[in-house]
Amino acid sequence: MKLKKHIAILLFILFSSIVGAQVQFQARVSKKTLGLNERLRVDFSMNKDGDNFSSPGFDGFDVVGGPNQSVSNSWINGKRSFEKTYSYFLSPKRKGNLMIESASIEIDGQTYKTNAIVVKVTKEIQKPKDPSMAVASDNIHLVAEVSKVNPYLNEAITVVYKLYVAPNTGVSNWRETDNPEYDDFWSQHINPKGLKIEKGQYKGEDYQYVVLRRTVLYPQKTGKLIIEPLKLDVTADIPTKRRDIFGQRLMSKVNVPVSAGRRTIDVKPLPEVGKPLDFSGAVGDFKFNLSTSKSELNANESMQAKVTVSGKGNLKLLSLPKLTLPNSLEVYEPEHSESVRTNLGGMQGEISDSYTIVPQYKGKYPIPTISFSYFDLNTESYKRISSNETIVNVLEGPVYGASDNALISEGAEKQNIVLNNNQFAFIKTEANLISKTETYFFKSKLFWASLLSPLLLIPLAIIFRRKKEERAGDLVGNRLRKADKLAKKYLGEAKKALGQKEAFYVALEKALHNYLKAKLNIETSDLSKDKIKVLLLERKVENTVVTDFENILENCELARYTPITTVTMQQDYEKSASAINLIDKQIR
């Protein structure tokens, strides 16, 4: 009995140690039910350190913070306890049951995944009002100014989005949370070059404002069309009642949601009275022209006829009139070209169709007049522009017979010619020539080249070997080349993700961590900023280089939830490459 008891105790201890050594990777949420205006915290924790953490997509949520990383090490009764956590802060976009999908991580060569979690989002709940939030909401306003609310169909209107801020309030950042899609409009954004602070008035009071965006719209339907609002999450600086040692008021940061409001555009149809039968939807102020590159030419020569519409209006949305020519002129499909720029007044420039024409017979051929009609916004009436009739004079070539469908060449006797659709059948496109003079390999140029080339390669091989030995002895140059290879190796994934903020900074942070692990021979759990600084300084890396490297790591953490341009991402990439290069050259 005692033996069985000892065996049972031993098996229990062994089983406990095995269970204790199992890897645990799980997801936790701060609450399973929340209101539409509340925030949710999601933690992904593990009891053993790993690499290549991959977060879920968070479909149905906006990521307003994170990932924040924390590591906990503790020893209790001689046993080590480890926990590493990645935390995210989410804001739901809609009501209903939203799923947080699985995250994954690699630990000891195996991939582990968390279970999916379903969170229920209800309607907005009442929150106690924050005085700072109330002040910020009264002092910050987003306005959509529409140039015309009752335009005609296909008439250009402009929407200018302005952010008004009261003089006693500051704005340090903002993030777009909802973008209008401009359904039923042709749209083009005109982004301002830099943000310029200007003075203006909002509801009779003095404010400062910046123009965030300008958009040109062409309505494509009549009736009441809706422009959905632009929504921002603005970080405002609000003065508090506290003061610093110099008597200046201390500021507090508050996140304020602002919306430009929904705008309704009542689009008028174009009048039916006086509408031409060939009207193609052109609205604006235009000029019309038909021009030819030649007025005289010979048969089987080519010329161009160009139909052009220029001016101001919906140039990219209209159709040009088609050119109709006699059957004796061979006409190819037109080549369409556009030279149109869009500014606050709408589209300006010209569009054209260029036809290539090849006459087959001698004679004079008229290019009939064609017309272009459009709706003039200035007079609110339809106008028509017609081209002049153009005569094409074909001077030389065969003459088409009137009675027997025969071709008569000028200055020659009449003879029947069989017509062929291929006008260039008589021209050979490939030559198949055979030389009558025999050539021999012996004493030819190829013979002497084959004989002497091995002798010429000997000095080249000697020079190549010397260069290789010089390069092997160039220790400084080899270190520079090795540093460049390392920078390209670790930063390759980040360079592929340039322009995609989230993916770029995740890849950049992984690259920097993997580089440090390779160079300093440390584990991921030891990658704290203080530890990195101490190790690099011990390895004789200059203090300025270490500081730059720390700043890059901080940028990777902050940039994920702040507005970042592609230019800034390119600068961070170049700084990272330079820092890796310098560390690799200086490290001992």
C-alpha positions in Angstrom: 0.0 0.0 0.0 2.8 2.4 0.9 4.5 1.7 -2.4 1.3 2.5 -4.3 0.9 5.7 -2.3 4.5 6.8 -3.1 4.0 6.0 -6.8 0.8 8.0 -6.9 2.5 11.0 -5.2 5.4 10.8 -7.7 3.0 10.7 -10.7 1.0 13.6 -9.3 4.2 15.8 -8.9 5.4 14.8 -12.4 1.9 15.6 -14.0 1.9 19.0 -12.2 5.3 19.9 -13.5 4.3 18.9 -17.0 1.1 20.9 -16.8 3.0 23.9 -15.3 5.4 23.8 -18.2 2.7 24.0 -20.8 2.5 27.1 -23.0 -0.5 29.3 -22.4 -1.5 32.0 -24.9 -4.9 33.5 -24.3 -7.0 36.6 -25.0 -9.0 38.7 -22.4 -11.4 41.6 -22.8 -12.3 44.2 -20.3 -16.0 43.6 -20.8 -18.3 41.4 -22.9 -21.0 44.0 -23.3 -20.4 47.7 -24.0 -22.1 50.8 -25.4 -21.4 52.2 -28.8 -19.7 55.2 -27.3 -17.5 53.1 -24.9 -13.9 51.8 -25.2 -12.8 48.1 -25.0 -9.5 46.8 -23.8 -8.2 43.5 -25.3 -5.1 41.8 -23.8 -3.2 38.9 -25.5 -1.0 37.3 -22.8 1.4 34.4 -22.8 3.4 32.6 -20.0 6.5 32.1 -22.2 8.2 34.5 -24.5 7.7 34.2 -28.2 8.4 36.0 -31.6 6.4 37.2 -34.6 3.2 38.2 -32.7 0.4 38.7 -35.2 -2.8 40.6 -34.0 -6.3 40.0 -35.5 -7.9 42.5 -37.9 -10.4 43.9 -35.4 -13.2 44.1 -38.0 -15.9 46.4 -36.7 -13.6 48.3 -34.4 -11.3 51.4 -34.6 -8.0 50.9 -32.9 -7.6 54.0 -30.8 -4.5 52.8 -28.8 -1.9 50.1 -28.8 -0.3 47.7 -29.1 1.1 48.4 -25.6 3.6 45.7 -24.5 4.2 44.8 -20.8 6.5 42.0 -19.3 6.2 40.6 -15.8 8.9 38.4 -14.2 8.5 37.1 -10.6 9.9 34.4 -8.3 7.6 32.8 -5.7 8.9 30.0 -3.5 11.8 29.4 -5.9 9.5 29.2 -9.0 9.7 31.7 -11.8 6.5 33.2 -13.1 6.6 35.0 -16.5 3.8 36.9 -18.4 4.1 39.0 -21.5 1.0 41.0 -22.6 0.0 42.9 -25.8 -2.8 45.4 -25.1 -5.1 47.2 -27.5 -7.8 49.8 -26.9 -10.8 49.6 -29.3 -13.8 51.8 -30.2 -16.8 49.9 -31.8 -18.1 51.2 -35.2 -21.6 49.6 -35.1 -24.1 47.8 -32.8 -24.5 44.1 -32.7 -22.3 41.0 -31.9 -18.8 41.7 -33.0 -16.1 39.1 -33.1 -12.5 39.5 -32.1 -10.6 36.9 -34.1 -7.6 34.9 -33.1 -4.1 36.3 -32.6 -1.0 34.1 -33.2 2.6 33.9 -31.9 5.6 31.6 -32.4 7.0 30.0 -29.3 9.8 27.4 -29.5 9.2 26.9 -33.2 5.4 26.2 -32.8 2.6 28.6 -33.6 -0.1 29.2 -30.9 -3.5 30.9 -31.4 -6.0 32.4 -29.0 -9.7 31.7 -29.1 -12.1 34.1 -30.8 -14.2 36.3 -28.5 -17.7 37.7 -29.3 -18.5 41.1 -27.8 -22.0 42.5 -27.7 -22.2 46.3 -28.6 -25.4 48.1 -27.5 -26.7 51.6 -28.2 -24.8 54.6 -26.7 -25.0 54.9 -23.0 -25.2 58.1 -20.9 -21.9 59.1 -19.4 -21.3 61.8 -16.8 -20.2 64.9 -18.7 -16.6 66.0 -18.5 -16.3 69.8 -18.0 -13.2 69.8 -20.3 -15.0 67.9 -23.0 -17.9 70.3 -22.8 -15.5 73.3 -23.2 -13.7 71.6 -26.1 -17.0 70.7 -27.9 -18.1 74.4 -27.7 -14.8 75.7 -29.0 -14.1 73.3 -31.9 -16.3 73.0 -35.0 -16.0 71.2 -38.3 -17.9 72.9 -41.2 -18.6 71.7 -44.8 -19.0 74.8 -47.0 -20.8 74.0 -50.2 -20.4 76.5 -53.1 -24.0 75.9 -54.5 -26.8 73.8 -53.0 -29.1 73.9 -56.1 -26.9 73.2 -59.1 -27.9 71.8 -62.5 -27.1 68.2 -63.5 -23.4 67.9 -64.3 -22.6 71.4 -62.9 -19.5 71.6 -60.8 -19.8 72.4 -57.0 -17.1 72.7 -54.4 -17.2 71.4 -50.8 -14.6 72.9 -48.5 -14.0 71.4 -45.1 -12.9 73.9 -42.4 -11.9 73.2 -38.8 -12.8 76.2 -36.6 -11.0 76.6 -33.3 -11.6 79.2 -30.6 -8.6 81.5 -29.7 -8.3 80.0 -26.1 -8.2 76.4 -27.4 -5.4 74.5 -29.1 -5.5 71.5 -31.4 -2.4 69.1 -31.4 -3.7 66.3 -33.6 -6.7 64.9 -35.4 -7.7 61.6 -37.0 -10.4 60.9 -39.6 -13.0 58.4 -38.3 -15.5 58.5 -41.2 -15.0 59.6 -44.8 -17.9 60.6 -47.1 -18.2 58.4 -50.2 -20.0 61.0 -52.4 -22.5 58.5 -53.9 -24.2 59.8 -57.1 -21.3 62.4 -57.7 -18.2 62.4 -59.8 -15.6 63.6 -57.3 -12.0 64.7 -57.1 -10.1 65.8 -54.0 -7.9 68.9 -54.1 -5.6 68.6 -51.1 -4.2 71.9 -49.8 -0.4 72.3 -49.9 0.3 72.5 -46.2 -2.1 73.7 -43.5 -2.3 77.5 -43.2 -4.0 79.0 -40.1 -6.3 81.8 -41.0 -8.6 84.1 -39.1 -12.4 84.0 -39.6 -15.8 84.1 -37.9 -18.0 81.3 -36.8 -21.6 82.3 -35.9 -20.5 85.9 -35.4 -17.5 85.2 -33.1 -13.8 85.4 -33.9 -12.2 82.0 -34.6 -9.1 80.6 -36.2 -9.5 77.9 -38.9 -7.6 75.6 -41.2 -8.8 74.2 -44.5 -8.5 70.4 -44.3 -9.8 69.3 -47.6 -11.4 70.6 -50.8 -13.5 68.4 -53.1 -15.0 69.2 -56.5 -18.3 67.3 -57.2 -20.3 66.9 -60.4 -23.8 65.5 -59.6 -24.8 62.6 -61.8 -28.5 62.4 -60.8 -31.3 64.9 -60.3 -33.3 65.4 -57.1 -32.1 65.6 -53.5 -28.6 64.0 -53.1 -27.0 63.5 -49.7 -23.4 64.3 -48.9 -22.4 62.2 -45.9 -20.5 64.0 -43.1 -16.8 64.0 -42.6 -16.0 62.9 -39.0 -12.9 63.6 -37.0 -11.5 62.7 -33.6 -9.6 65.8 -32.5 -7.1 66.0 -29.7 -7.7 69.4 -28.1 -5.6 71.4 -25.5 -8.0 73.0 -22.9 -6.8 75.4 -20.3 -7.4 74.2 -16.7 -7.7 76.1 -13.4 -4.2 75.1 -12.3 -1.1 77.2 -13.0 2.6 76.4 -13.2 5.3 78.2 -11.1 5.4 81.0 -13.7 1.6 81.7 -13.4 0.8 80.2 -16.8 -2.4 78.1 -17.0 -1.8 74.3 -17.4 -3.4 72.6 -20.4 -5.2 69.3 -20.4 -5.6 67.1 -23.5 -9.2 66.0 -24.4 -10.3 63.8 -27.4 -13.3 65.5 -29.0 -15.4 63.9 -31.8 -16.6 66.5 -34.4 -18.7 66.1 -37.5 -19.3 68.4 -40.5 -22.9 67.4 -40.6 -24.9 65.9 -43.5 -25.6 68.2 -46.4 -28.4 67.9 -48.9 -27.9 69.0 -52.6 -31.0 69.6 -54.6 -30.0 69.0 -58.2 -32.1 70.5 -61.0 -32.6 68.7 -64.3 -31.5 70.4 -67.5 -34.4 72.1 -69.3 -36.2 70.1 -72.0 -37.1 73.3 -74.0 -34.6 73.8 -76.8 -32.6 70.6 -76.1 -30.8 69.5 -79.3 -31.3 66.0 -80.5 -27.6 65.3 -80.5 -27.0 66.7 -77.0 -24.5 64.4 -75.1 -24.6 66.0 -71.6 -22.0 68.7 -72.0 -22.5 71.4 -69.3 -20.2 74.5 -69.1 -18.6 77.0 -71.5 -16.8 75.3 -74.5 -15.1 75.9 -77.8 -15.3 73.4 -80.7 -12.9 72.9 -83.6 -12.3 70.5 -86.5 -8.8 70.7 -88.0 -6.8 68.6 -90.5 -3.0 68.2 -90.7 -3.0 68.5 -94.6 -5.3 69.9 -97.2 -3.4 68.3 -100.2 -1.8 64.9 -100.4 -1.3 61.9 -102.7 -3.2 58.6 -102.7 -2.1 56.1 -100.0 -0.6 58.9 -97.9 -2.0 59.6 -94.5 -3.4 62.7 -92.8 -5.0 63.5 -89.4 -8.3 65.0 -88.7 -8.7 66.3 -85.1 -12.0 66.9 -83.3 -11.4 69.1 -80.3 -13.6 70.5 -77.4 -11.9 72.9 -75.0 -13.0 75.2 -72.2 -14.5 74.8 -68.8 -17.0 72.2 -67.7 -17.5 68.4 -67.4 -14.9 67.6 -70.0 -14.2 64.0 -68.7 -17.9 63.2 -68.7 -19.0 64.2 -72.2 -18.8 62.4 -75.6 -17.3 64.0 -78.7 -19.3 64.0 -82.0 -18.3 61.3 -84.5 -16.6 62.2 -87.8 -18.5 60.9 -90.9 -16.4 60.6 -94.2 -16.9 59.3 -97.7 -16.4 55.6 -98.3 -13.4 56.3 -100.7 -11.4 57.6 -97.6 -10.1 54.9 -95.4 -10.6 55.9 -91.7 -9.1 54.3 -88.6 -10.5 54.3 -85.1 -9.8 57.7 -83.4 -7.1 58.1 -80.8 -8.6 59.8 -77.7 -6.5 62.2 -75.6 -7.3 64.4 -72.6 -5.4 67.4 -71.1 -7.7 68.4 -68.3 -6.9 69.9 -64.9 -9.3 70.2 -62.0 -9.3 73.2 -59.6 -11.9 74.8 -57.3 -13.8 76.0 -60.4 -14.1 72.6 -61.9 -12.5 70.9 -64.9 -10.6 73.0 -67.4 -8.6 72.1 -70.5 -9.4 70.1 -73.7 -10.2 66.7 -75.0 -9.8 65.5 -78.6 -10.3 62.6 -81.0 -7.6 62.2 -83.7 -8.6 60.3 -86.8 -6.0 58.9 -89.3 -7.3 59.1 -92.9 -5.8 57.4 -95.9 -7.3 58.4 -99.4 -7.3 55.6 -102.0 -8.1 57.5 -105.2 -7.4 60.8 -106.8 -10.0 63.6 -106.4 -11.4 66.2 -104.1 -13.2 64.9 -101.0 -15.3 67.0 -98.6 -15.2 66.4 -94.9 -18.8 67.3 -93.9 -19.5 69.8 -91.2 -20.2 68.4 -87.7 -21.6 70.2 -84.7 -21.3 70.1 -80.9 -24.1 71.2 -78.6 -23.8 72.0 -74.9 -25.7 73.7 -72.0 -24.4 77.2 -71.2 -24.6 77.9 -67.4 -24.2 81.6 -67.9 -27.2 82.0 -70.1 -29.0 78.8 -68.9 -29.7 77.9 -72.5 -28.4 75.4 -75.1 -25.8 76.4 -77.7 -24.5 74.8 -80.8 -21.1 75.2 -82.5 -20.6 73.9 -86.0 -17.3 73.3 -87.9 -16.6 74.5 -91.4 -16.7 72.1 -94.4 -13.1 71.1 -95.3 -12.0 69.9 -98.8 -9.2 67.3 -99.0 -7.5 67.4 -102.4 -5.8 64.2 -103.5 -3.4 65.2 -106.3 -1.9 62.0 -107.6 -3.2 58.4 -107.6 -5.6 56.0 -109.3 -8.9 57.3 -110.5 -12.0 55.2 -109.7 -14.0 54.6 -113.0 -17.6 55.6 -113.0 -19.1 52.8 -115.3 -17.0 49.6 -115.1 -15.4 49.9 -111.6 -12.0 50.1 -113.3 -9.0 52.1 -112.1 -7.4 54.5 -114.5 -3.8 55.8 -113.9 -3.0 59.2 -115.2 -0.8 59.2 -118.3 -1.2 55.5 -119.0 -3.5 53.3 -121.1 -6.7 52.0 -119.5 -6.4 48.5 -118.2 -8.5 46.5 -115.8 -7.1 46.2 -112.3 -8.3 43.7 -109.8 -9.1 45.5 -106.5 -7.5 44.1 -103.4 -8.3 45.1 -99.8 -4.6 44.8 -98.9 -3.1 48.0 -100.3 0.5 47.1 -99.5 0.5 43.5 -100.7 3.2 44.2 -103.3 5.7 45.3 -100.7 8.0 42.6 -99.4 8.5 42.8 -95.6 11.2 40.1 -95.3 14.3 39.5 -97.6 15.6 36.0 -98.2 19.0 36.7 -99.8 21.8 34.1 -100.3 25.4 35.1 -100.8 27.0 33.8 -103.9 30.6 34.0 -102.5 31.7 31.1 -100.3 33.5 31.9 -97.0 35.9 29.7 -95.1 36.5 29.6 -91.3 40.3 29.3 -91.7 42.0 32.7 -91.4 38.7 34.4 -91.0 38.0 37.0 -88.3 36.2 34.4 -86.2 39.3 32.1 -86.5 41.8 34.8 -85.3 39.4 35.9 -82.5 39.0 32.3 -81.2 42.8 31.8 -81.4 43.8 35.1 -79.6 41.0 35.5 -77.0 42.5 33.0 -74.5 45.8 35.0 -74.5 43.9 38.2 -73.9 42.0 36.8 -71.0 45.3 36.0 -69.0 46.1 39.7 -68.1 42.4 40.2 -67.3 42.4 37.3 -64.9 45.6 38.6 -63.2 44.0 42.1 -62.7 40.8 40.5 -61.4 42.8 38.4 -58.8 44.7 41.5 -57.6 41.4 43.4 -57.2 40.0 40.5 -55.2 43.0 40.4 -52.9 42.9 44.2 -52.4 39.2 44.0 -51.6 39.8 41.1 -49.1 42.5 43.3 -47.4 40.2 46.3 -47.2 38.8 45.8 -43.7 37.1 49.1 -43.4 35.4 48.7 -46.8 34.3 45.2 -46.0 32.7 46.3 -42.8 30.8 49.0 -44.7 29.6 46.6 -47.2 28.6 44.1 -44.5 26.7 46.9 -42.7 24.8 47.8 -45.9 23.8 44.1 -46.4 22.6 43.8 -42.8 20.5 47.0 -43.2 18.9 45.7 -46.4 18.3 42.2 -44.9 16.5 43.4 -41.7 14.6 46.3 -43.3 13.4 44.5 -46.4 9.9 43.8 -45.1 9.5 47.4 -43.8 10.5 48.8 -47.2 7.8 46.6 -48.9 5.1 48.1 -46.6 6.0 51.8 -47.2 2.7 53.7 -47.5 0.8 51.3 -45.2 1.2 52.9 -41.8 0.2 50.0 -39.5 2.1 47.3 -41.5 5.2 49.5 -42.0 5.8 50.3 -38.3 5.1 46.7 -37.2 7.6 45.4 -39.7 10.1 48.2 -38.8 9.9 47.4 -35.1 10.4 43.7 -35.8 13.4 44.4 -38.0 15.1 46.5 -35.3 14.4 43.9 -32.6 15.6 41.0 -34.7 18.7 43.0 -35.6 19.5 43.6 -31.9 18.9 40.0 -31.0 21.4 38.9 -33.7 24.1 41.5 -32.8 23.8 41.4 -29.0 22.8 37.8 -28.6 19.9 38.5 -26.3 16.3 37.2 -25.9 13.2 39.1 -26.8 12.3 39.4 -23.1 15.5 41.4 -22.5 14.7 44.0 -25.1 14.0 46.9 -22.8 15.2 50.4 -23.7 17.6 50.6 -20.7 19.1 47.2 -21.4 19.6 48.0 -25.1 21.3 51.3 -24.2 23.7 49.7 -21.7 24.6 46.9 -24.0 25.3 49.2 -27.0 27.4 51.6 -24.9 29.4 48.6 -23.5 30.1 47.6 -27.1 31.7 51.0 -27.8 28.7 52.4 -29.9 28.6 56.2 -29.8 26.1 57.8 -27.4 24.5 59.9 -30.3 23.9 56.7 -32.3 22.3 54.9 -29.4 20.0 57.9 -28.8 18.9 57.9 -32.4 18.2 54.2 -32.2 16.0 54.7 -29.1 14.1 57.6 -30.8 13.3 55.3 -33.8 11.9 52.6 -31.4 9.7 55.3 -29.7 8.5 56.5 -33.1 7.4 52.9 -33.9 5.3 52.8 -30.8 3.7 56.2 -31.2 3.2 56.3 -35.0 0.6 53.5 -35.0 -2.2 55.7 -33.7 -1.2 59.1 -34.9 -1.5 60.5 -38.4 1.6 59.8 -40.4 2.4 60.7 -44.0 4.4 58.6 -46.5 7.2 61.2 -46.3 7.5 60.7 -42.6 7.6 56.9 -43.1 10.3 57.2 -45.7 12.3 59.4 -43.2 11.9 56.8 -40.4 13.0 54.1 -42.8 16.2 56.0 -43.8 17.0 56.8 -40.2 16.7 53.1 -39.3 19.0 52.1 -42.1 21.5 54.7 -41.1 21.4 53.7 -37.4 21.9 50.0 -38.2 24.8 50.9 -40.5 26.5 53.0 -37.8 26.0 50.4 -35.1 27.4 47.7 -37.2 30.5 49.8 -38.0 31.1 50.9 -34.4 30.1 47.8 -32.3 33.0 45.8 -30.8 
